[in-house]
Amino acid sequence: MAVPRRKQSPSRIGMRRSGHKMQLVTVVEDKKSGELRRPHHIDLKSGTYNGRQVLDVKSDA
């Protein structure tokens, strides 16, 4: 069985764990509806993407 020759230093452990942090979710305000949405995603309230109507919006009735 493989065994490490030396104990890893705290600095190296920290370097390995540097990418484990939670990323913040990016949101932008839609220009037309004012709703918050993810960039490059469909605005679910209006059904638009990149200025074009992509989804049919259902009425609440």
mmCIF file as Biopython writes it, N, C-alpha, C and O atoms, coordinates in Angstrom:
data_model
#
loop_
_atom_site.group_PDB
_atom_site.id
_atom_site.type_symbol
_atom_site.label_atom_id
_atom_site.label_alt_id
_atom_site.label_comp_id
_atom_site.label_asym_id
_atom_site.label_entity_id
_atom_site.label_seq_id
_atom_site.pdbx_PDB_ins_code
_atom_site.Cartn_x
_atom_site.Cartn_y
_atom_site.Cartn_z
_atom_site.occupancy
_atom_site.B_iso_or_equiv
_atom_site.auth_seq_id
_atom_site.auth_asym_id
_atom_site.pdbx_PDB_model_num
ATOM 1   N N  . MET A ? 1  ? 0.839   -1.177 0.000   1.0 0.0 1  A 1 
ATOM 2   C CA . MET A ? 1  ? 0.000   0.000  0.000   1.0 0.0 1  A 1 
ATOM 3   C C  . MET A ? 1  ? 0.889   1.248  0.000   1.0 0.0 1  A 1 
ATOM 4   O O  . MET A ? 1  ? 1.889   1.311  0.715   1.0 0.0 1  A 1 
ATOM 5   N N  . ALA A ? 2  ? 0.510   2.233  -0.809  1.0 0.0 2  A 1 
ATOM 6   C CA . ALA A ? 2  ? 1.305   3.459  -0.911  1.0 0.0 2  A 1 
ATOM 7   C C  . ALA A ? 2  ? 1.101   4.327  0.320   1.0 0.0 2  A 1 
ATOM 8   O O  . ALA A ? 2  ? -0.026  4.538  0.770   1.0 0.0 2  A 1 
ATOM 9   N N  . VAL A ? 3  ? 2.212   4.829  0.860   1.0 0.0 3  A 1 
ATOM 10  C CA . VAL A ? 3  ? 2.178   5.679  2.053   1.0 0.0 3  A 1 
ATOM 11  C C  . VAL A ? 3  ? 2.959   6.946  1.744   1.0 0.0 3  A 1 
ATOM 12  O O  . VAL A ? 3  ? 4.061   6.854  1.203   1.0 0.0 3  A 1 
ATOM 13  N N  . PRO A ? 4  ? 2.435   8.127  2.064   1.0 0.0 4  A 1 
ATOM 14  C CA . PRO A ? 4  ? 3.182   9.352  1.813   1.0 0.0 4  A 1 
ATOM 15  C C  . PRO A ? 4  ? 4.478   9.381  2.612   1.0 0.0 4  A 1 
ATOM 16  O O  . PRO A ? 4  ? 4.519   8.915  3.750   1.0 0.0 4  A 1 
ATOM 17  N N  . ARG A ? 5  ? 5.527   9.923  2.023   1.0 0.0 5  A 1 
ATOM 18  C CA . ARG A ? 5  ? 6.818   9.978  2.719   1.0 0.0 5  A 1 
ATOM 19  C C  . ARG A ? 5  ? 6.821   11.029 3.816   1.0 0.0 5  A 1 
ATOM 20  O O  . ARG A ? 5  ? 7.450   10.843 4.858   1.0 0.0 5  A 1 
ATOM 21  N N  . ARG A ? 6  ? 6.110   12.148 3.579   1.0 0.0 6  A 1 
ATOM 22  C CA . ARG A ? 6  ? 6.116   13.231 4.554   1.0 0.0 6  A 1 
ATOM 23  C C  . ARG A ? 6  ? 4.706   13.743 4.789   1.0 0.0 6  A 1 
ATOM 24  O O  . ARG A ? 6  ? 3.818   13.590 3.950   1.0 0.0 6  A 1 
ATOM 25  N N  . LYS A ? 7  ? 4.528   14.349 5.944   1.0 0.0 7  A 1 
ATOM 26  C CA . LYS A ? 7  ? 3.259   14.992 6.263   1.0 0.0 7  A 1 
ATOM 27  C C  . LYS A ? 7  ? 3.116   16.232 5.379   1.0 0.0 7  A 1 
ATOM 28  O O  . LYS A ? 7  ? 4.079   16.972 5.177   1.0 0.0 7  A 1 
ATOM 29  N N  . GLN A ? 8  ? 1.905   16.453 4.854   1.0 0.0 8  A 1 
ATOM 30  C CA . GLN A ? 8  ? 1.679   17.660 4.066   1.0 0.0 8  A 1 
ATOM 31  C C  . GLN A ? 8  ? 1.604   18.863 4.981   1.0 0.0 8  A 1 
ATOM 32  O O  . GLN A ? 8  ? 0.982   18.808 6.042   1.0 0.0 8  A 1 
ATOM 33  N N  . SER A ? 9  ? 2.237   19.949 4.574   1.0 0.0 9  A 1 
ATOM 34  C CA . SER A ? 9  ? 2.242   21.165 5.382   1.0 0.0 9  A 1 
ATOM 35  C C  . SER A ? 9  ? 0.867   21.830 5.326   1.0 0.0 9  A 1 
ATOM 36  O O  . SER A ? 9  ? 0.110   21.615 4.379   1.0 0.0 9  A 1 
ATOM 37  N N  . PRO A ? 10 ? 0.544   22.636 6.337   1.0 0.0 10 A 1 
ATOM 38  C CA . PRO A ? 10 ? -0.737  23.358 6.316   1.0 0.0 10 A 1 
ATOM 39  C C  . PRO A ? 10 ? -0.881  24.255 5.086   1.0 0.0 10 A 1 
ATOM 40  O O  . PRO A ? 10 ? -1.989  24.458 4.592   1.0 0.0 10 A 1 
ATOM 41  N N  . SER A ? 11 ? 0.231   24.787 4.595   1.0 0.0 11 A 1 
ATOM 42  C CA . SER A ? 11 ? 0.185   25.629 3.403   1.0 0.0 11 A 1 
ATOM 43  C C  . SER A ? 11 ? -0.284  24.831 2.190   1.0 0.0 11 A 1 
ATOM 44  O O  . SER A ? 11 ? -1.121  25.299 1.419   1.0 0.0 11 A 1 
ATOM 45  N N  . ARG A ? 12 ? 0.252   23.637 2.027   1.0 0.0 12 A 1 
ATOM 46  C CA . ARG A ? 12 ? -0.143  22.809 0.883   1.0 0.0 12 A 1 
ATOM 47  C C  . ARG A ? 12 ? -1.588  22.338 1.013   1.0 0.0 12 A 1 
ATOM 48  O O  . ARG A ? 12 ? -2.308  22.253 0.018   1.0 0.0 12 A 1 
ATOM 49  N N  . ILE A ? 13 ? -2.012  22.033 2.234   1.0 0.0 13 A 1 
ATOM 50  C CA . ILE A ? 13 ? -3.406  21.636 2.457   1.0 0.0 13 A 1 
ATOM 51  C C  . ILE A ? 13 ? -4.331  22.787 2.070   1.0 0.0 13 A 1 
ATOM 52  O O  . ILE A ? 13 ? -5.362  22.581 1.430   1.0 0.0 13 A 1 
ATOM 53  N N  . GLY A ? 14 ? -3.943  24.014 2.470   1.0 0.0 14 A 1 
ATOM 54  C CA . GLY A ? 14 ? -4.743  25.188 2.132   1.0 0.0 14 A 1 
ATOM 55  C C  . GLY A ? 14 ? -4.789  25.439 0.638   1.0 0.0 14 A 1 
ATOM 56  O O  . GLY A ? 14 ? -5.824  25.842 0.107   1.0 0.0 14 A 1 
ATOM 57  N N  . MET A ? 15 ? -3.662  25.203 -0.056  1.0 0.0 15 A 1 
ATOM 58  C CA . MET A ? 15 ? -3.632  25.381 -1.504  1.0 0.0 15 A 1 
ATOM 59  C C  . MET A ? 15 ? -4.569  24.391 -2.191  1.0 0.0 15 A 1 
ATOM 60  O O  . MET A ? 15 ? -5.251  24.742 -3.155  1.0 0.0 15 A 1 
ATOM 61  N N  . ARG A ? 16 ? -4.601  23.168 -1.698  1.0 0.0 16 A 1 
ATOM 62  C CA . ARG A ? 16 ? -5.481  22.165 -2.280  1.0 0.0 16 A 1 
ATOM 63  C C  . ARG A ? 16 ? -6.938  22.530 -2.055  1.0 0.0 16 A 1 
ATOM 64  O O  . ARG A ? 16 ? -7.776  22.318 -2.932  1.0 0.0 16 A 1 
ATOM 65  N N  . ARG A ? 17 ? -7.244  23.076 -0.889  1.0 0.0 17 A 1 
ATOM 66  C CA . ARG A ? 17 ? -8.633  23.394 -0.542  1.0 0.0 17 A 1 
ATOM 67  C C  . ARG A ? 17 ? -9.091  24.757 -1.067  1.0 0.0 17 A 1 
ATOM 68  O O  . ARG A ? 17 ? -10.238 25.144 -0.847  1.0 0.0 17 A 1 
ATOM 69  N N  . SER A ? 18 ? -8.214  25.486 -1.754  1.0 0.0 18 A 1 
ATOM 70  C CA . SER A ? 18 ? -8.562  26.844 -2.168  1.0 0.0 18 A 1 
ATOM 71  C C  . SER A ? 18 ? -9.720  26.873 -3.158  1.0 0.0 18 A 1 
ATOM 72  O O  . SER A ? 18 ? -10.425 27.878 -3.248  1.0 0.0 18 A 1 
ATOM 73  N N  . GLY A ? 19 ? -9.926  25.803 -3.891  1.0 0.0 19 A 1 
ATOM 74  C CA . GLY A ? 19 ? -11.018 25.768 -4.858  1.0 0.0 19 A 1 
ATOM 75  C C  . GLY A ? 19 ? -12.305 25.192 -4.312  1.0 0.0 19 A 1 
ATOM 76  O O  . GLY A ? 19 ? -13.263 25.017 -5.065  1.0 0.0 19 A 1 
ATOM 77  N N  . HIS A ? 20 ? -12.356 24.892 -3.029  1.0 0.0 20 A 1 
ATOM 78  C CA . HIS A ? 20 ? -13.534 24.256 -2.445  1.0 0.0 20 A 1 
ATOM 79  C C  . HIS A ? 20 ? -14.586 25.246 -1.968  1.0 0.0 20 A 1 
ATOM 80  O O  . HIS A ? 20 ? -15.658 24.847 -1.512  1.0 0.0 20 A 1 
ATOM 81  N N  . LYS A ? 21 ? -14.281 26.543 -2.074  1.0 0.0 21 A 1 
ATOM 82  C CA . LYS A ? 21 ? -15.176 27.571 -1.554  1.0 0.0 21 A 1 
ATOM 83  C C  . LYS A ? 21 ? -16.460 27.633 -2.370  1.0 0.0 21 A 1 
ATOM 84  O O  . LYS A ? 21 ? -16.446 27.377 -3.574  1.0 0.0 21 A 1 
ATOM 85  N N  . MET A ? 22 ? -17.573 27.974 -1.715  1.0 0.0 22 A 1 
ATOM 86  C CA . MET A ? 22 ? -18.852 28.121 -2.395  1.0 0.0 22 A 1 
ATOM 87  C C  . MET A ? 22 ? -18.802 29.374 -3.269  1.0 0.0 22 A 1 
ATOM 88  O O  . MET A ? 22 ? -18.306 30.420 -2.849  1.0 0.0 22 A 1 
ATOM 89  N N  . GLN A ? 23 ? -19.318 29.251 -4.474  1.0 0.0 23 A 1 
ATOM 90  C CA . GLN A ? 23 ? -19.348 30.375 -5.393  1.0 0.0 23 A 1 
ATOM 91  C C  . GLN A ? 23 ? -20.635 31.175 -5.202  1.0 0.0 23 A 1 
ATOM 92  O O  . GLN A ? 23 ? -21.689 30.601 -4.930  1.0 0.0 23 A 1 
ATOM 93  N N  . LEU A ? 24 ? -20.552 32.489 -5.344  1.0 0.0 24 A 1 
ATOM 94  C CA . LEU A ? 24 ? -21.739 33.319 -5.274  1.0 0.0 24 A 1 
ATOM 95  C C  . LEU A ? 24 ? -22.515 33.199 -6.578  1.0 0.0 24 A 1 
ATOM 96  O O  . LEU A ? 24 ? -21.927 33.128 -7.657  1.0 0.0 24 A 1 
ATOM 97  N N  . VAL A ? 25 ? -23.832 33.177 -6.471  1.0 0.0 25 A 1 
ATOM 98  C CA . VAL A ? 25 ? -24.683 33.075 -7.643  1.0 0.0 25 A 1 
ATOM 99  C C  . VAL A ? 25 ? -24.834 34.468 -8.248  1.0 0.0 25 A 1 
ATOM 100 O O  . VAL A ? 25 ? -25.187 35.420 -7.552  1.0 0.0 25 A 1 
ATOM 101 N N  . THR A ? 26 ? -24.565 34.581 -9.545  1.0 0.0 26 A 1 
ATOM 102 C CA . THR A ? 26 ? -24.679 35.851 -10.237 1.0 0.0 26 A 1 
ATOM 103 C C  . THR A ? 26 ? -26.110 36.042 -10.721 1.0 0.0 26 A 1 
ATOM 104 O O  . THR A ? 26 ? -26.676 35.156 -11.361 1.0 0.0 26 A 1 
ATOM 105 N N  . VAL A ? 27 ? -26.690 37.185 -10.418 1.0 0.0 27 A 1 
ATOM 106 C CA . VAL A ? 27 ? -28.022 37.520 -10.916 1.0 0.0 27 A 1 
ATOM 107 C C  . VAL A ? 27 ? -27.965 38.909 -11.535 1.0 0.0 27 A 1 
ATOM 108 O O  . VAL A ? 27 ? -27.209 39.771 -11.085 1.0 0.0 27 A 1 
ATOM 109 N N  . VAL A ? 28 ? -28.768 39.118 -12.564 1.0 0.0 28 A 1 
ATOM 110 C CA . VAL A ? 28 ? -28.884 40.419 -13.209 1.0 0.0 28 A 1 
ATOM 111 C C  . VAL A ? 28 ? -30.349 40.805 -13.248 1.0 0.0 28 A 1 
ATOM 112 O O  . VAL A ? 28 ? -31.227 39.942 -13.216 1.0 0.0 28 A 1 
ATOM 113 N N  . GLU A ? 29 ? -30.611 42.094 -13.317 1.0 0.0 29 A 1 
ATOM 114 C CA . GLU A ? 29 ? -31.988 42.576 -13.405 1.0 0.0 29 A 1 
ATOM 115 C C  . GLU A ? 29 ? -32.377 42.628 -14.872 1.0 0.0 29 A 1 
ATOM 116 O O  . GLU A ? 29 ? -31.654 43.189 -15.695 1.0 0.0 29 A 1 
ATOM 117 N N  . ASP A ? 30 ? -33.529 42.037 -15.197 1.0 0.0 30 A 1 
ATOM 118 C CA . ASP A ? 30 ? -34.009 42.037 -16.566 1.0 0.0 30 A 1 
ATOM 119 C C  . ASP A ? 30 ? -34.382 43.463 -16.969 1.0 0.0 30 A 1 
ATOM 120 O O  . ASP A ? 30 ? -34.988 44.189 -16.181 1.0 0.0 30 A 1 
ATOM 121 N N  . LYS A ? 31 ? -34.023 43.870 -18.192 1.0 0.0 31 A 1 
ATOM 122 C CA . LYS A ? 31 ? -34.243 45.245 -18.622 1.0 0.0 31 A 1 
ATOM 123 C C  . LYS A ? 31 ? -35.728 45.571 -18.773 1.0 0.0 31 A 1 
ATOM 124 O O  . LYS A ? 31 ? -36.161 46.669 -18.422 1.0 0.0 31 A 1 
ATOM 125 N N  . LYS A ? 32 ? -36.505 44.628 -19.291 1.0 0.0 32 A 1 
ATOM 126 C CA . LYS A ? 32 ? -37.917 44.926 -19.547 1.0 0.0 32 A 1 
ATOM 127 C C  . LYS A ? 32 ? -38.798 44.687 -18.333 1.0 0.0 32 A 1 
ATOM 128 O O  . LYS A ? 32 ? -39.571 45.563 -17.947 1.0 0.0 32 A 1 
ATOM 129 N N  . SER A ? 33 ? -38.690 43.499 -17.719 1.0 0.0 33 A 1 
ATOM 130 C CA . SER A ? 33 ? -39.608 43.167 -16.626 1.0 0.0 33 A 1 
ATOM 131 C C  . SER A ? 33 ? -39.098 43.599 -15.257 1.0 0.0 33 A 1 
ATOM 132 O O  . SER A ? 33 ? -39.889 43.729 -14.323 1.0 0.0 33 A 1 
ATOM 133 N N  . GLY A ? 34 ? -37.788 43.826 -15.118 1.0 0.0 34 A 1 
ATOM 134 C CA . GLY A ? 34 ? -37.244 44.219 -13.825 1.0 0.0 34 A 1 
ATOM 135 C C  . GLY A ? 34 ? -37.029 43.062 -12.868 1.0 0.0 34 A 1 
ATOM 136 O O  . GLY A ? 34 ? -36.617 43.273 -11.727 1.0 0.0 34 A 1 
ATOM 137 N N  . GLU A ? 35 ? -37.305 41.833 -13.317 1.0 0.0 35 A 1 
ATOM 138 C CA . GLU A ? 35 ? -37.134 40.640 -12.483 1.0 0.0 35 A 1 
ATOM 139 C C  . GLU A ? 35 ? -35.660 40.256 -12.426 1.0 0.0 35 A 1 
ATOM 140 O O  . GLU A ? 35 ? -34.902 40.519 -13.359 1.0 0.0 35 A 1 
ATOM 141 N N  . LEU A ? 36 ? -35.264 39.631 -11.317 1.0 0.0 36 A 1 
ATOM 142 C CA . LEU A ? 36 ? -33.907 39.107 -11.216 1.0 0.0 36 A 1 
ATOM 143 C C  . LEU A ? 36 ? -33.845 37.746 -11.884 1.0 0.0 36 A 1 
ATOM 144 O O  . LEU A ? 36 ? -34.731 36.911 -11.702 1.0 0.0 36 A 1 
ATOM 145 N N  . ARG A ? 37 ? -32.786 37.528 -12.664 1.0 0.0 37 A 1 
ATOM 146 C CA . ARG A ? 37 ? -32.612 36.248 -13.350 1.0 0.0 37 A 1 
ATOM 147 C C  . ARG A ? 37 ? -31.122 35.978 -13.492 1.0 0.0 37 A 1 
ATOM 148 O O  . ARG A ? 37 ? -30.298 36.880 -13.341 1.0 0.0 37 A 1 
ATOM 149 N N  . ARG A ? 38 ? -30.787 34.722 -13.784 1.0 0.0 38 A 1 
ATOM 150 C CA . ARG A ? 38 ? -29.397 34.345 -14.035 1.0 0.0 38 A 1 
ATOM 151 C C  . ARG A ? 38 ? -28.988 34.842 -15.417 1.0 0.0 38 A 1 
ATOM 152 O O  . ARG A ? 38 ? -29.823 34.877 -16.322 1.0 0.0 38 A 1 
ATOM 153 N N  . PRO A ? 39 ? -27.731 35.226 -15.604 1.0 0.0 39 A 1 
ATOM 154 C CA . PRO A ? 39 ? -27.296 35.639 -16.939 1.0 0.0 39 A 1 
ATOM 155 C C  . PRO A ? 39 ? -27.370 34.463 -17.916 1.0 0.0 39 A 1 
ATOM 156 O O  . PRO A ? 39 ? -27.097 33.322 -17.543 1.0 0.0 39 A 1 
ATOM 157 N N  . HIS A ? 40 ? -27.732 34.743 -19.143 1.0 0.0 40 A 1 
ATOM 158 C CA . HIS A ? 40 ? -27.842 33.744 -20.217 1.0 0.0 40 A 1 
ATOM 159 C C  . HIS A ? 40 ? -28.897 32.691 -19.920 1.0 0.0 40 A 1 
ATOM 160 O O  . HIS A ? 40 ? -28.775 31.552 -20.370 1.0 0.0 40 A 1 
ATOM 161 N N  . HIS A ? 41 ? -29.935 33.053 -19.167 1.0 0.0 41 A 1 
ATOM 162 C CA . HIS A ? 41 ? -31.054 32.163 -18.888 1.0 0.0 41 A 1 
ATOM 163 C C  . HIS A ? 41 ? -32.351 32.841 -19.305 1.0 0.0 41 A 1 
ATOM 164 O O  . HIS A ? 41 ? -32.409 34.064 -19.431 1.0 0.0 41 A 1 
ATOM 165 N N  . ILE A ? 42 ? -33.379 32.048 -19.516 1.0 0.0 42 A 1 
ATOM 166 C CA . ILE A ? 42 ? -34.684 32.570 -19.902 1.0 0.0 42 A 1 
ATOM 167 C C  . ILE A ? 42 ? -35.320 33.275 -18.716 1.0 0.0 42 A 1 
ATOM 168 O O  . ILE A ? 42 ? -35.250 32.784 -17.589 1.0 0.0 42 A 1 
ATOM 169 N N  . ASP A ? 43 ? -35.947 34.434 -18.965 1.0 0.0 43 A 1 
ATOM 170 C CA . ASP A ? 43 ? -36.732 35.102 -17.941 1.0 0.0 43 A 1 
ATOM 171 C C  . ASP A ? 43 ? -38.073 34.377 -17.877 1.0 0.0 43 A 1 
ATOM 172 O O  . ASP A ? 43 ? -38.874 34.477 -18.806 1.0 0.0 43 A 1 
ATOM 173 N N  . LEU A ? 44 ? -38.325 33.646 -16.786 1.0 0.0 44 A 1 
ATOM 174 C CA . LEU A ? 44 ? -39.511 32.800 -16.703 1.0 0.0 44 A 1 
ATOM 175 C C  . LEU A ? 44 ? -40.795 33.596 -16.561 1.0 0.0 44 A 1 
ATOM 176 O O  . LEU A ? 44 ? -41.863 33.094 -16.912 1.0 0.0 44 A 1 
ATOM 177 N N  . LYS A ? 45 ? -40.728 34.816 -16.061 1.0 0.0 45 A 1 
ATOM 178 C CA . LYS A ? 45 ? -41.944 35.614 -15.899 1.0 0.0 45 A 1 
ATOM 179 C C  . LYS A ? 45 ? -42.474 36.082 -17.250 1.0 0.0 45 A 1 
ATOM 180 O O  . LYS A ? 45 ? -43.677 36.012 -17.506 1.0 0.0 45 A 1 
ATOM 181 N N  . SER A ? 46 ? -41.579 36.558 -18.115 1.0 0.0 46 A 1 
ATOM 182 C CA . SER A ? 46 ? -42.023 37.055 -19.420 1.0 0.0 46 A 1 
ATOM 183 C C  . SER A ? 46 ? -41.800 36.047 -20.547 1.0 0.0 46 A 1 
ATOM 184 O O  . SER A ? 46 ? -42.398 36.179 -21.614 1.0 0.0 46 A 1 
ATOM 185 N N  . GLY A ? 47 ? -40.951 35.046 -20.326 1.0 0.0 47 A 1 
ATOM 186 C CA . GLY A ? 47 ? -40.687 34.034 -21.347 1.0 0.0 47 A 1 
ATOM 187 C C  . GLY A ? 47 ? -39.773 34.509 -22.457 1.0 0.0 47 A 1 
ATOM 188 O O  . GLY A ? 47 ? -39.815 33.977 -23.566 1.0 0.0 47 A 1 
ATOM 189 N N  . THR A ? 48 ? -38.944 35.506 -22.173 1.0 0.0 48 A 1 
ATOM 190 C CA . THR A ? 48 ? -38.060 36.032 -23.205 1.0 0.0 48 A 1 
ATOM 191 C C  . THR A ? 48 ? -36.617 35.632 -22.942 1.0 0.0 48 A 1 
ATOM 192 O O  . THR A ? 48 ? -36.213 35.389 -21.805 1.0 0.0 48 A 1 
ATOM 193 N N  . TYR A ? 49 ? -35.853 35.572 -24.028 1.0 0.0 49 A 1 
ATOM 194 C CA . TYR A ? 49 ? -34.415 35.342 -23.942 1.0 0.0 49 A 1 
ATOM 195 C C  . TYR A ? 49 ? -33.760 36.151 -25.037 1.0 0.0 49 A 1 
ATOM 196 O O  . TYR A ? 49 ? -34.110 36.014 -26.210 1.0 0.0 49 A 1 
ATOM 197 N N  . ASN A ? 50 ? -32.815 36.991 -24.668 1.0 0.0 50 A 1 
ATOM 198 C CA . ASN A ? 50 ? -32.064 37.815 -25.611 1.0 0.0 50 A 1 
ATOM 199 C C  . ASN A ? 50 ? -32.993 38.680 -26.479 1.0 0.0 50 A 1 
ATOM 200 O O  . ASN A ? 50 ? -32.739 38.883 -27.666 1.0 0.0 50 A 1 
ATOM 201 N N  . GLY A ? 51 ? -34.063 39.181 -25.866 1.0 0.0 51 A 1 
ATOM 202 C CA . GLY A ? 51 ? -34.987 40.065 -26.577 1.0 0.0 51 A 1 
ATOM 203 C C  . GLY A ? 51 ? -36.012 39.364 -27.441 1.0 0.0 51 A 1 
ATOM 204 O O  . GLY A ? 51 ? -36.809 40.033 -28.100 1.0 0.0 51 A 1 
ATOM 205 N N  . ARG A ? 52 ? -36.021 38.037 -27.464 1.0 0.0 52 A 1 
ATOM 206 C CA . ARG A ? 52 ? -36.977 37.289 -28.283 1.0 0.0 52 A 1 
ATOM 207 C C  . ARG A ? 52 ? -37.929 36.512 -27.381 1.0 0.0 52 A 1 
ATOM 208 O O  . ARG A ? 52 ? -37.538 36.071 -26.300 1.0 0.0 52 A 1 
ATOM 209 N N  . GLN A ? 53 ? -39.170 36.342 -27.815 1.0 0.0 53 A 1 
ATOM 210 C CA . GLN A ? 53 ? -40.154 35.550 -27.076 1.0 0.0 53 A 1 
ATOM 211 C C  . GLN A ? 53 ? -39.868 34.079 -27.338 1.0 0.0 53 A 1 
ATOM 212 O O  . GLN A ? 53 ? -39.941 33.620 -28.478 1.0 0.0 53 A 1 
ATOM 213 N N  . VAL A ? 54 ? -39.538 33.333 -26.269 1.0 0.0 54 A 1 
ATOM 214 C CA . VAL A ? 54 ? -39.141 31.937 -26.415 1.0 0.0 54 A 1 
ATOM 215 C C  . VAL A ? 54 ? -40.225 31.013 -25.863 1.0 0.0 54 A 1 
ATOM 216 O O  . VAL A ? 54 ? -40.525 29.981 -26.463 1.0 0.0 54 A 1 
ATOM 217 N N  . LEU A ? 55 ? -40.814 31.379 -24.726 1.0 0.0 55 A 1 
ATOM 218 C CA . LEU A ? 55 ? -41.834 30.570 -24.084 1.0 0.0 55 A 1 
ATOM 219 C C  . LEU A ? 55 ? -43.173 31.289 -24.110 1.0 0.0 55 A 1 
ATOM 220 O O  . LEU A ? 55 ? -43.236 32.518 -24.064 1.0 0.0 55 A 1 
ATOM 221 N N  . ASP A ? 56 ? -44.245 30.505 -24.185 1.0 0.0 56 A 1 
ATOM 222 C CA . ASP A ? 56 ? -45.582 31.074 -24.048 1.0 0.0 56 A 1 
ATOM 223 C C  . ASP A ? 56 ? -45.869 31.240 -22.565 1.0 0.0 56 A 1 
ATOM 224 O O  . ASP A ? 56 ? -45.715 30.291 -21.796 1.0 0.0 56 A 1 
ATOM 225 N N  . VAL A ? 57 ? -46.282 32.431 -22.153 1.0 0.0 57 A 1 
ATOM 226 C CA . VAL A ? 57 ? -46.562 32.714 -20.747 1.0 0.0 57 A 1 
ATOM 227 C C  . VAL A ? 57 ? -47.980 32.278 -20.452 1.0 0.0 57 A 1 
ATOM 228 O O  . VAL A ? 57 ? -48.918 32.678 -21.142 1.0 0.0 57 A 1 
ATOM 229 N N  . LYS A ? 58 ? -48.141 31.443 -19.405 1.0 0.0 58 A 1 
ATOM 230 C CA . LYS A ? 58 ? -49.460 30.978 -19.012 1.0 0.0 58 A 1 
ATOM 231 C C  . LYS A ? 58 ? -50.149 32.042 -18.171 1.0 0.0 58 A 1 
ATOM 232 O O  . LYS A ? 58 ? -49.503 32.728 -17.380 1.0 0.0 58 A 1 
ATOM 233 N N  . SER A ? 59 ? -51.452 32.179 -18.340 1.0 0.0 59 A 1 
ATOM 234 C CA . SER A ? 59 ? -52.195 33.130 -17.511 1.0 0.0 59 A 1 
ATOM 235 C C  . SER A ? 59 ? -52.475 32.497 -16.153 1.0 0.0 59 A 1 
ATOM 236 O O  . SER A ? 59 ? -52.493 31.272 -16.028 1.0 0.0 59 A 1 
ATOM 237 N N  . ASP A ? 60 ? -52.695 33.332 -15.134 1.0 0.0 60 A 1 
ATOM 238 C CA . ASP A ? 60 ? -52.934 32.852 -13.790 1.0 0.0 60 A 1 
ATOM 239 C C  . ASP A ? 60 ? -54.341 32.282 -13.606 1.0 0.0 60 A 1 
ATOM 240 O O  . ASP A ? 60 ? -54.604 31.624 -12.600 1.0 0.0 60 A 1 
ATOM 241 N N  . ALA A ? 61 ? -55.221 32.512 -14.525 1.0 0.0 61 A 1 
ATOM 242 C CA . ALA A ? 61 ? -56.614 32.085 -14.371 1.0 0.0 61 A 1 
ATOM 243 C C  . ALA A ? 61 ? -56.794 30.614 -14.479 1.0 0.0 61 A 1 
ATOM 244 O O  . ALA A ? 61 ? -57.915 30.120 -14.369 1.0 0.0 61 A 1 
#
